[in-house]
Amino acid sequence: MKLISKKYPVSDIVTAGLFIILPFWTVPIAIFQFIKTRRVFYASLISFFFGLTASLLAPTGDLYRLYIVYFDFQDSSFQDFLNYIEIKPDFLFYLLLYTFAKLGLSIRLIIFAIVFSYFQLSFKLLLKQVNTVSAGVIILFVMQFDFLLQGLFLRFPMAILIVIYAFLRNLEGRKYVLIWLIIASMVHFAVLITIPLFFLSKMRLKNLNILFLISLFVMPFGSYIFIFLTTHLLDYFPEIPLKLKIESYFLGYWALEYFDDRTWKALLQFYTERLLYVFVLLYFLLTKNSNKYRLQVIPFLILVNIFFSFPNLFSRYSTLAIFFGLYTLIIEQRKSAISRFIKFAVILIIPVVFGIRIVAQQKNIRAGYIPQVLYTNVLSLSFKKYDKQWIQKNIDKETARPKNIESL
């Protein structure tokens, strides 16, 4: 291959130029080149595209509420900010949002950074496996990340990203894992639960497997158990913001009511993702090994089994179980018939889940600037913004859903 310099082959420069002009149509080229060369340059282009696309999501749902808070912060004093976080069990994300609001930086930058970081972390993690993991498998591993939904929820995905980084440090035997988990908990209180999971991963594998089996029996009854415990024990909690959050997650809207008004497409997405989790679960049930990867994954599986009956909690925490479960499945390279079957099933399911996610989010996709990815250059897409006027015109204040956009 002819080089312009030792560092930049002609193909890199041509692909980068095409990407700037028409990013959507250049991504297949980047994927092909990545599979062919396994080079970080093409991984970065793919990560950049998904980060850019996620940042173009219209502000609906949780993202709408964060935009409103962002606009309020623009006109707030630091004392107003302190008063605001007094009723929050976590504050780091809001501190970041306040800083962005005061500096006039777009909230899109936060979305881009989270999604880009997740993709880059995933690529880097598996590219370390020089000869044992194919580039196609790496692409599939990256595809299991729900870049659209993470862009909409934002705060929890940021916390989960930090948790993943912390547990990867744990796998590498590095220090300060607990500090990173505490930082993640200050971004979103719900990841506090990963701290006891960290200590659980220090148990002997035999004892951990016993807890794992017990959790399977809890799966069908988890909601009843937690509703009972929360109902009877919550009165003994002090009146702090965390108490209200626990109540909403186990007794209120975020427990079982959240999915009552979901569309059939959102429910289809939810159940196909459960199917992906079930295959990961089966792999750990039907294969045996003793390594540091399993010690780390099994606590996540236990957690998700316990919360399996709670749709919203399952959706949140299964990200961790599926990420580390798939990583372990790939690393172990088992050759048994059952292992091959599960891997083949996962290979088929991940693209299906990826496609269903796009369909499930099509209303939000059509409401904002994402369709312009098909024909607009990177620079123009980078300067798109959702200001107060756009949101008032296009998003319903009461439901935080797009106006005048009918589902397909």
C-alpha positions as CSV (number, residue, x, y, z in Angstrom):
1,M,0.0,0.0,0.0
2,K,1.3,3.4,-1.0
3,L,1.9,5.7,2.0
4,I,1.8,9.5,2.1
5,S,3.8,9.0,5.3
6,K,4.7,6.1,7.5
7,K,1.9,7.1,9.8
8,Y,-0.9,7.9,7.5
9,P,-1.7,5.6,4.6
10,V,-3.7,7.0,1.6
11,S,-6.7,4.8,2.6
12,D,-6.9,6.5,6.0
13,I,-6.9,10.0,4.5
14,V,-9.5,9.1,1.9
15,T,-11.7,7.4,4.4
16,A,-11.4,10.3,6.9
17,G,-12.3,12.8,4.1
18,L,-15.3,10.8,3.0
19,F,-16.4,10.5,6.7
20,I,-16.3,14.2,7.2
21,I,-18.5,14.7,4.0
22,L,-20.9,11.8,4.4
23,P,-20.4,10.0,7.8
24,F,-23.3,7.6,7.5
25,W,-22.3,6.2,4.1
26,T,-18.6,6.0,5.2
27,V,-19.3,3.8,8.3
28,P,-19.6,0.6,6.3
29,I,-16.2,1.3,4.7
30,A,-14.8,1.9,8.2
31,I,-16.3,-1.4,9.5
32,F,-14.9,-3.3,6.4
33,Q,-11.5,-1.7,6.9
34,F,-11.5,-2.5,10.7
35,I,-12.4,-6.1,10.0
36,K,-9.6,-6.2,7.5
37,T,-6.9,-4.4,9.5
38,R,-8.0,-4.3,13.1
39,R,-6.7,-0.8,13.3
40,V,-7.6,1.7,16.1
41,F,-8.1,4.5,13.5
42,Y,-11.2,2.8,12.0
43,A,-12.5,1.8,15.5
44,S,-12.3,5.5,16.4
45,L,-14.3,6.5,13.2
46,I,-17.0,4.0,14.2
47,S,-17.1,5.3,17.8
48,F,-17.2,8.9,16.6
49,F,-20.2,8.2,14.3
50,F,-22.3,6.5,17.0
51,G,-21.4,9.2,19.5
52,L,-22.3,11.9,17.0
53,T,-25.6,10.2,16.1
54,A,-26.6,9.7,19.8
55,S,-25.9,13.3,20.5
56,L,-28.4,14.3,17.8
57,L,-31.3,12.6,19.7
58,A,-34.3,14.9,20.3
59,P,-34.7,15.8,24.0
60,T,-37.5,13.5,25.1
61,G,-38.2,11.6,28.3
62,D,-35.3,11.8,30.8
63,L,-33.3,13.8,28.3
64,Y,-36.0,16.4,28.0
65,R,-36.0,16.9,31.8
66,L,-32.2,17.3,31.8
67,Y,-32.4,19.9,29.1
68,I,-34.9,21.9,31.2
69,V,-32.6,21.6,34.2
70,Y,-29.7,22.7,32.0
71,F,-31.7,25.8,30.9
72,D,-32.6,26.6,34.5
73,F,-29.0,26.3,35.5
74,Q,-28.0,29.0,32.9
75,D,-30.0,31.5,35.0
76,S,-29.1,30.2,38.4
77,S,-26.5,31.2,40.9
78,F,-24.2,28.8,42.6
79,Q,-26.3,29.1,45.8
80,D,-29.4,28.1,43.7
81,F,-27.4,25.1,42.5
82,L,-26.6,24.1,46.1
83,N,-30.2,24.4,47.0
84,Y,-31.1,22.2,44.1
85,I,-28.8,19.3,45.0
86,E,-29.8,19.4,48.6
87,I,-32.7,17.1,47.7
88,K,-30.6,14.8,45.5
89,P,-28.9,11.6,46.8
90,D,-26.2,12.2,44.1
91,F,-24.7,15.4,42.7
92,L,-21.7,14.9,40.4
93,F,-23.7,14.8,37.1
94,Y,-25.6,17.9,38.1
95,L,-22.4,19.7,38.9
96,L,-21.1,18.8,35.4
97,L,-24.4,20.0,33.9
98,Y,-24.3,23.2,35.9
99,T,-20.7,23.8,34.7
100,F,-21.7,23.2,31.1
101,A,-24.7,25.5,31.4
102,K,-22.6,28.3,32.8
103,L,-19.8,27.9,30.2
104,G,-22.4,27.7,27.4
105,L,-21.3,24.2,26.3
106,S,-23.9,22.0,24.7
107,I,-25.4,19.1,26.5
108,R,-24.7,17.2,23.3
109,L,-21.0,17.1,24.2
110,I,-21.9,15.0,27.3
111,I,-23.9,12.5,25.2
112,F,-21.2,12.3,22.6
113,A,-18.5,11.7,25.3
114,I,-20.4,8.9,27.0
115,V,-21.2,7.0,23.9
116,F,-17.8,7.5,22.2
117,S,-16.1,6.4,25.4
118,Y,-18.1,3.3,25.7
119,F,-17.4,2.2,22.1
120,Q,-13.7,3.1,22.4
121,L,-13.4,1.2,25.7
122,S,-15.0,-1.9,24.1
123,F,-12.8,-1.7,21.1
124,K,-9.6,-1.3,23.2
125,L,-10.6,-4.1,25.5
126,L,-10.9,-6.7,22.8
127,L,-8.1,-5.4,20.5
128,K,-5.8,-6.4,23.3
129,Q,-6.6,-10.0,22.4
130,V,-4.3,-10.0,19.5
131,N,-4.9,-13.3,17.7
132,T,-7.7,-15.0,19.6
133,V,-10.7,-12.7,18.9
134,S,-11.7,-11.9,15.3
135,A,-12.6,-8.3,14.3
136,G,-16.1,-9.5,13.4
137,V,-16.7,-10.6,17.0
138,I,-15.4,-7.3,18.2
139,I,-18.0,-5.5,16.0
140,L,-20.7,-7.7,17.4
141,F,-19.6,-7.0,21.0
142,V,-19.8,-3.2,20.3
143,M,-23.2,-3.6,18.7
144,Q,-24.7,-4.9,21.9
145,F,-24.5,-1.4,23.4
146,D,-27.8,0.5,23.2
147,F,-26.3,3.8,22.1
148,L,-29.7,5.5,21.6
149,L,-31.3,4.6,24.9
150,Q,-28.1,5.5,26.8
151,G,-28.2,8.9,25.1
152,L,-31.7,9.4,26.3
153,F,-31.1,8.4,29.9
154,L,-27.6,9.9,30.1
155,R,-27.0,10.1,33.8
156,F,-27.3,6.4,34.7
157,P,-25.2,5.4,31.6
158,M,-22.5,7.8,32.7
159,A,-22.4,6.0,36.1
160,I,-22.4,2.6,34.5
161,L,-19.5,3.6,32.2
162,I,-17.5,4.5,35.3
163,V,-18.5,1.2,36.9
164,I,-17.4,-0.8,33.9
165,Y,-14.1,1.1,33.9
166,A,-13.7,0.3,37.7
167,F,-14.3,-3.4,37.3
168,L,-12.0,-3.6,34.3
169,R,-9.3,-2.1,36.6
170,N,-10.2,-4.8,39.1
171,L,-9.7,-7.5,36.4
172,E,-6.2,-6.0,35.7
173,G,-5.4,-6.0,39.4
174,R,-5.1,-2.3,39.6
175,K,-5.8,0.0,42.6
176,Y,-8.5,2.5,43.5
177,V,-11.4,0.4,42.3
178,L,-13.6,1.3,45.2
179,I,-12.8,5.0,44.7
180,W,-14.1,4.8,41.1
181,L,-17.3,3.0,42.3
182,I,-17.9,5.7,44.9
183,I,-17.5,8.3,42.2
184,A,-20.0,6.4,40.0
185,S,-22.4,6.4,42.9
186,M,-22.1,10.2,43.2
187,V,-23.1,10.4,39.5
188,H,-26.2,8.1,40.1
189,F,-27.1,6.7,43.4
190,A,-28.5,3.4,41.9
191,V,-25.0,2.1,41.2
192,L,-24.2,2.0,45.0
193,I,-25.2,-1.6,44.7
194,T,-22.1,-2.4,42.7
195,I,-19.9,-1.8,45.8
196,P,-21.2,-4.9,47.6
197,L,-20.9,-6.7,44.3
198,F,-17.2,-5.8,44.2
199,F,-16.7,-7.5,47.6
200,L,-18.8,-10.4,46.4
201,S,-16.4,-11.0,43.5
202,K,-13.7,-11.6,46.1
203,M,-15.4,-14.8,47.3
204,R,-14.3,-18.3,46.4
205,L,-15.9,-19.4,43.1
206,K,-17.5,-22.4,44.7
207,N,-19.4,-20.3,47.2
208,L,-20.3,-17.7,44.6
209,N,-21.8,-20.5,42.4
210,I,-24.0,-21.6,45.3
211,L,-25.4,-18.0,45.6
212,F,-25.8,-17.9,41.8
213,L,-27.9,-21.1,41.9
214,I,-30.0,-19.6,44.8
215,S,-30.6,-16.5,42.8
216,L,-32.2,-18.6,40.0
217,F,-34.9,-19.6,42.4
218,V,-35.5,-16.0,43.4
219,M,-35.9,-14.9,39.7
220,P,-39.7,-15.5,39.5
221,F,-40.4,-14.0,42.9
222,G,-38.0,-11.1,43.1
223,S,-40.6,-8.4,42.8
224,Y,-42.8,-9.9,45.5
225,I,-39.9,-10.2,47.9
226,F,-38.6,-6.6,47.4
227,I,-42.1,-5.1,47.5
228,F,-42.7,-7.0,50.8
229,L,-39.3,-5.9,52.3
230,T,-39.6,-2.3,51.1
231,T,-43.2,-2.0,52.4
232,H,-42.2,-3.2,55.9
233,L,-38.8,-1.7,56.3
234,L,-39.0,1.7,54.5
235,D,-40.7,3.3,57.5
236,Y,-37.6,2.7,59.6
237,F,-35.4,4.7,57.1
238,P,-34.6,8.4,57.9
239,E,-36.4,11.0,55.9
240,I,-33.6,11.6,53.3
241,P,-33.8,11.8,49.5
242,L,-32.5,8.2,49.1
243,K,-35.6,6.9,50.9
244,L,-37.9,8.5,48.2
245,K,-35.7,7.0,45.5
246,I,-35.9,3.5,47.0
247,E,-39.6,3.8,47.3
248,S,-40.0,4.9,43.6
249,Y,-37.8,2.0,42.4
250,F,-39.5,-0.8,44.4
251,L,-43.0,0.5,45.0
252,G,-43.8,3.3,42.6
253,Y,-43.7,4.2,38.9
254,W,-40.2,2.9,38.3
255,A,-40.9,-0.5,39.8
256,L,-43.7,-2.1,37.8
257,E,-45.8,0.7,36.3
258,Y,-43.1,2.1,34.0
259,F,-43.8,-0.4,31.3
260,D,-47.6,-0.3,31.4
261,D,-47.7,2.5,28.9
262,R,-44.9,1.3,26.7
263,T,-45.5,0.7,22.9
264,W,-45.4,-2.7,21.5
265,K,-42.1,-1.8,19.8
266,A,-40.5,-0.8,23.2
267,L,-41.8,-4.1,24.7
268,L,-40.4,-6.1,21.8
269,Q,-37.0,-4.4,22.4
270,F,-37.2,-5.2,26.1
271,Y,-38.0,-8.9,25.6
272,T,-35.4,-9.5,22.9
273,E,-32.8,-8.0,25.3
274,R,-34.0,-10.4,27.9
275,L,-33.5,-13.2,25.4
276,L,-29.9,-12.0,25.0
277,Y,-29.4,-12.0,28.7
278,V,-30.9,-15.6,29.0
279,F,-28.3,-16.9,26.6
280,V,-25.5,-15.3,28.6
281,L,-27.0,-16.8,31.7
282,L,-27.2,-20.2,30.1
283,Y,-23.5,-20.1,29.1
284,F,-22.5,-19.6,32.8
285,L,-25.0,-22.3,33.9
286,L,-24.0,-25.0,31.4
287,T,-20.2,-24.4,31.2
288,K,-17.7,-24.6,34.0
289,N,-14.4,-22.9,34.4
290,S,-12.4,-21.3,37.1
291,N,-11.0,-17.8,36.3
292,K,-11.0,-14.2,37.4
293,Y,-13.5,-13.3,34.7
294,R,-16.2,-15.6,36.1
295,L,-15.6,-14.3,39.6
296,Q,-16.5,-10.9,38.4
297,V,-19.5,-11.8,36.1
298,I,-21.4,-14.0,38.5
299,P,-22.2,-11.2,41.0
300,F,-23.8,-9.2,38.2
301,L,-25.8,-12.3,37.1
302,I,-27.0,-12.7,40.7
303,L,-28.1,-9.1,40.8
304,V,-30.0,-9.2,37.5
305,N,-31.6,-12.5,38.5
306,I,-32.9,-10.9,41.7
307,F,-34.2,-7.9,39.8
308,F,-35.5,-9.9,36.8
309,S,-39.1,-9.2,37.7
310,F,-38.6,-5.4,37.7
311,P,-38.6,-4.3,34.1
312,N,-36.8,-1.0,34.6
313,L,-34.2,-2.3,37.1
314,F,-33.5,-5.3,34.8
315,S,-32.9,-3.0,31.8
316,R,-30.5,-0.9,33.8
317,Y,-28.3,-3.6,35.5
318,S,-28.4,-6.1,32.7
319,T,-26.0,-3.8,30.8
320,L,-23.3,-4.9,33.3
321,A,-24.1,-8.6,33.2
322,I,-24.3,-8.7,29.4
323,F,-21.1,-6.6,28.9
324,F,-18.9,-8.7,31.2
325,G,-20.8,-11.9,30.4
326,L,-20.2,-11.6,26.7
327,Y,-16.6,-10.5,27.3
328,T,-16.0,-13.7,29.3
329,L,-17.8,-15.8,26.7
330,I,-15.4,-14.4,24.1
331,I,-12.3,-14.8,26.1
332,E,-12.8,-18.3,27.3
333,Q,-13.0,-19.7,23.7
334,R,-14.7,-22.9,24.8
335,K,-15.2,-25.6,22.1
336,S,-18.0,-27.8,23.6
337,A,-21.2,-28.3,21.6
338,I,-23.3,-26.3,24.1
339,S,-20.8,-23.5,24.1
340,R,-20.8,-23.3,20.3
341,F,-24.6,-23.3,20.3
342,I,-24.9,-20.5,22.7
343,K,-22.2,-18.4,20.9
344,F,-24.0,-19.0,17.6
345,A,-27.3,-17.9,19.2
346,V,-25.7,-14.8,20.6
347,I,-24.2,-14.0,17.2
348,L,-27.7,-14.1,15.6
349,I,-29.4,-12.2,18.4
350,I,-27.1,-9.2,18.7
351,P,-27.9,-7.8,15.2
352,V,-31.6,-8.5,15.8
353,V,-31.5,-6.6,19.1
354,F,-29.6,-3.8,17.4
355,G,-32.2,-3.5,14.6
356,I,-35.1,-3.6,17.0
357,R,-33.7,-0.8,19.1
358,I,-33.6,1.4,16.0
359,V,-37.3,0.5,15.3
360,A,-38.3,1.0,18.9
361,Q,-36.8,4.5,19.0
362,Q,-37.9,5.5,15.5
363,K,-40.3,8.2,16.8
364,N,-37.6,9.9,18.8
365,I,-35.2,9.5,15.8
366,R,-37.6,11.2,13.4
367,A,-38.4,14.0,15.9
368,G,-34.9,15.4,15.9
369,Y,-31.8,15.8,13.7
370,I,-30.8,12.2,13.4
371,P,-32.3,11.7,9.9
372,Q,-29.9,14.4,8.6
373,V,-27.0,12.0,9.2
374,L,-28.0,10.4,5.9
375,Y,-27.1,13.4,3.9
376,T,-25.3,16.0,6.0
377,N,-21.5,16.5,6.7
378,V,-19.9,16.1,10.1
379,L,-19.3,19.9,10.7
380,S,-22.9,20.8,10.0
381,L,-24.2,18.0,12.3
382,S,-21.8,19.1,15.0
383,F,-23.3,22.6,15.2
384,K,-26.9,21.5,15.5
385,K,-28.6,22.4,18.8
386,Y,-31.8,22.0,20.7
387,D,-32.6,25.4,22.2
388,K,-35.7,26.5,24.3
389,Q,-37.6,27.5,21.2
390,W,-37.1,24.2,19.4
391,I,-38.1,22.2,22.5
392,Q,-41.2,24.3,23.1
393,K,-42.3,23.9,19.5
394,N,-41.5,20.2,19.1
395,I,-41.8,18.5,22.6
396,D,-44.9,18.1,24.7
397,K,-44.3,19.6,28.1
398,E,-46.6,17.2,30.0
399,T,-45.5,13.9,28.5
400,A,-41.9,14.8,27.3
401,R,-42.7,13.2,24.0
402,P,-42.5,14.5,20.4
403,K,-45.4,16.5,19.1
404,N,-47.0,15.8,15.7
405,I,-44.8,12.7,15.2
406,E,-46.9,9.5,14.7
407,S,-45.4,6.1,15.3
408,L,-44.8,4.0,12.2
